[in-house]
Amino acid sequence: MLKEYLWIPELETERLFLRKLTPDDIDDLREWLGLDIVYQYWGRSANKDEKNPEFLFVDPRPHVKRKPSHDFIWGIESKENHRVIGIIEVFDVENDRLGKIAYRINPTCWNQGVCTEALTKVVNFIFSETTLDRLHAEADIENMASNAVLKKCGFTLEGCIRNGKMVNNYCTYNIYGYIRDDFRQRANRQHT
């Protein structure tokens, strides 16, 4: 089930809207969210909610009072056809200082720059509008596309975990980080 978030702003890029997911997105999500290929390097298989996205919007325990989440999750909507073609999220936010970032894109949209465009916008938002000082991500070393996206968006390769456990998979994966100072330095270079 999608969490109750404190704040999910709508973000816009040249080709995309990044916005809160709604039940109106179920058909779009059903097309790709549960596909095995989407989780090839994710560290786990699709779960029940991802295979049946209608469950994302049903509270299995409505009587439980939950605190709003400090995490962010955006649906990535294509301006061209107004379909949700991906999800990008900042999660495991700790003390409003750091968070982990991950993304999933409909395979029909791979290698079109969608992820780079969305990730760049989210990084700009995080370091311009929130108190987070650090984002980090993990990428299986065999996932060349994700490693390339993270580097292109300014993430620094901080290390490699050999034969480690990424979610539920044992693999070798890279750890990337992006801190507020990196963002400031990059912004200064672009303005000079």
N, C-alpha and C positions, 0 to 999 in steps of 0.2 A: 504494500500500500504506500502511496506517495505520502510523505510526511507533511505536516502543517508547518509551513515555513514562515519565519519572521518577515521575510522580505524577498520577493523575487521580482526584480526589475525587468522590464522588457528592454532588450538591447537590439540594435539594428546594424547591419553591415550592408555592403553594396548588394549582395544577393540573398541575405538571410534575415529572418526575424528570430531572435532567441527569446523564448517566452515560457511561461508556466504551462505545463501539460494539462490538458482537460479531457474529460470523457469523449469529447468530439474527436479526439486524436486516436481513438482505439483502432479504427480501421487502418489508418496509416501505420501504426505501430505493429499491428498484426502481420503486415506484409513482410517485416524484416527483423523485428526485435527478438524473436525466438529462434532465428536461424543459427544452426551450428557454426557456420563460417564466421559469424559475427563474434563468436567466443573462442575462436581458434587460439588466440593469444591472450585471452582475458584472464586466464588462471582458473576458470571454472566453466561449467556448462550453463546454458540458459536455465533460469529457475522457473517455477510454476507461473509466477506473475508475468515474466517476460514472454513465456509461451502463450499465455492467456492474458493479454494486457488489460482486459476489462477488470481483472482482479486488482490492478494497480490503484483503482479508484473506489474500492470497497474496503471499508474498515472491518476486519474480522472480529474486532473486540471494541465495539462502539462505546461500551460502558467504561472503558479505561480512559482516564484523563491523561493526556500526553502534553509534555512541554513542547512549545514550538522549536523547530530545528534551526540551528545556525548554519546548516549546510545550504547549498544552492543546487537546484537541478533545473536545467532549461531544455525544452524541446527545441530542436533546430528546424525551423520552417523555411522551406524554399519560397522565395518571393515569386518565382516563375510559376509554380503550380499550387502554392499554398498547402503543401503536404509536409508532414513532419518526417524529415529524412535523417534525423539523428538526435542524440541526447548528449549533452555535456554537463558534467557536474563537478562541483567542488564539495567534497564530503570529508568526514572525520575532522571537522573543524575543531581545533583545540584552543580554548581560551581566547577566541577571536584573534589569534595570532598566526596560526598556520593551518593549512588544509591540503588535502590530496586532490588531484584533478584526474579525471578520466572521461573518455568519450567513446561513443559507439555511433557508427554511421551506416546507413542502409548501403549494402554492397553495390547496388546499382549506381551509387554516387561516389564510390571510391575513386581516387586519383583525379579528382576534379577541383581540389583546393578547398573543399567545404570545411574540412577539419581545421586546416590552417587558418582560414578566415574566422571561424567560430572561436577557436582557441585564442587567437590574437585579441579578439574583442573581449573575451572573458578575462584575460590577463590584464588588459587595460582597465576594465571595470574594477577588478579586485584591488589593484594597486592605486587606483584613483579615488575609489568610493568606499572602501572598507578599511578596517584596521589590520587586516591580514598582512604579515610581513614575509610570509614564505608559502610558496606552493611547491609541491613535489609530486612526481609521477614515476610510475614503473613501466617498463616496456621490455617484453621478452626480446632477447637479442635477435631472434629470428624474424621479428616483426619490423622489417626494414622501414615500412611506411610510417609507423608510429614513431620510431626513433628519429626519422627524418623530420616529421612534423614538429616534434618537441624541440629539436635543434633549430629549425627554421624560425620558430616562435620565440627563441631567446633562452630556452632552458639550458642549463649547464649540466653536462654529464658529470655526476659526482662520484659514481662508483659502479661496480658490477658485482652482483651477488652470484657466485658460481654454484650451480646445483642447489639453489635455495628454493624456498616455498613461496610462490607468488599466488596468493589466495589459496587455492586448493591444488595447484599444479606444482610439481617439482621441475624447475627449469633454471636456466641461466638468464638473468635479467639485469637491465641497467636501471639505475636510479638517477633521476634528473631533479634538479632544483631550480627555482627562480625566486629571488628575494627582491624586496622593495628597492634596494640599492642598485641591483641589476637593471630594474625598470627605469630608475632615474637616469642612470648612465646611458642607457639605450635612447631614452627620450632626448637627452642633451646632445647626443651624437647626431640624431635625426634633425635637430634644430640648428645645427652649425654647418 
